[in-house]
Amino acid sequence: MAPSVFVRSPAVSARPWQAYLLIGIGLVFLTAIVLLPLVVVFWEALREGLAAYWQGIQQPEALHAIRLTLLITAVAIPLNTLFGVAIAWVLVRQSFPGQAIVLALLDLPLSISPVVAGFMLILLYSPQIGWLADWVNRWDLKIVFATPGLVLTVMFVTIPFVAREVFPVLQTLSREDEEAAQSLGATTWQTFWRVTLPMIRPALLYGIILSTARAIGEFGAVSVVSGKIIGSTNTLTLHVERVYLEYQATAAFACASLLAIVALLTLVLQHWIQQQPSSAAKNRQR
């Protein structure tokens, strides 16, 4: 009789407890660092009942903070999506001096502290000390301590995500389909819309989801630029900090649970996108 081809590794068969020990340590670490704090947020939010939970969310200041956060996200994410796709396409399809510098600058918002990013915008647009103070005062622009400043701040901290997700996918795509479409008379826009976009759609959606989650949960940069004006520039994260410092624990955890739900939805959507076959894989299957 021929020997079986399924031979267990001697190390694994002799010492299986090592593998279980490592798995156990990893699970304990994730439970203590990730799962337990998440459970505590929802527990504290619902501890006094649903009535108190909804009351904490439906405070006028909380509703304004939610609307302001959604407004900022609705403006910043589409703009960064357009820019991210455009810069990724240019970096892959074109060659120009300083290309490596542009690519490195995309990582700057990820490496710099959000608080520093907020101070950078103040040094630029403050009507008192900003480098562009003369221009801001001449046109009577309200940027710092106003909604435009919050939009610029969120755009700064979320600008790398779409570009960094789309860039490697474009690098791996063959240009044969694009060249074939152009040879048949398609314009550059038609080629991108009907050929390139379906290929990069999963990466694009992934980048948009990451950008949205970061925009909604941003704290450090907006805390500097906003001025924390209640009912004017207080975003949801800043509202959570304020009501918690005022000993309104239920309201703070209720609003924080909304941010936790956004994080959970982000994980679900990321998993869903990863399970979807790309257009290139579909074409190979055909």
C-alpha positions, 0 to 999 in steps of 0.5 A: 500500500502506498504511503499517504500523502497527507503527512502531519508536520512533526512539530505540529503533531508533537506540540499542538499546545504551542499553536493553541497558546498563541491563538489564545494570547491573540484572542485575549489581546484583541478582546481586551484592546478591541472588543471589550471597549466596544462592548462598554460603549454600547453597555454604558449607552443603553444602561439607563434604557432606550429612552435615555439613549434616544434623549442623549442623541436627540439633544439639539446640540447633538442633532446639530453635531450630527448634521454638521458631521454629515455635511462636512463628509458629504462635501469632502469625500466626493471632492477627495474621490475625484482628486484621488482617482485623477492623481492616481491615474496621472501617476500611473499613466503619465511620466513627469519630473517630480513624480516620486515627490507627488507620490510621497506627499500623498502619505504626508497626512498619514504620517503627520499628527492631526493636531499639527494639521489643524495648526497648519490650516490656522497658520494659513487662513487665520485672519490675524496670524495667517500667511494668507490673512490679507487675502482672507480679510480682503474677501471677508472669508470665514475659514478658520472657526467655520464650516469651510475650515472643517471641510478643508481639515477633513479633506486634508486628513482623508486625501490619501485613501482613495488615491492609495487604494486606486494607484496599485490597481491601476499599476496592475491593469493592462492598457490593452483594453484602453488602447482598443477602446480608443482605437475604436473611436472612444474618447478619453472620458468614454474609455475611463468610464466604460473600461477603466472604472469597472476595473478599479471599482472595488478599490475605489469603493474601498478607498471611499469607505475608509475616507468616510470612516476617517472623516466622521471619526476625525477629532484632533484636527477639527478640534483645533480648527473648529474652535468648538463653538456649540451649535456652530462648529461642534462636530459629533466627536467634539460633542462627545468630548464636551458632554462627557466632560460635563458629566453627561455620561449617557449622552456621551456614550449614546453619541459615541455608539453612533461612531462605533456603528460607523466603524462596524459598518465600515468593517462589514462593507470592507469584508463585502468588497473583498468577497466581490470578484473584480471585473478583471477576474470576471473577464478571465472567467469568461 
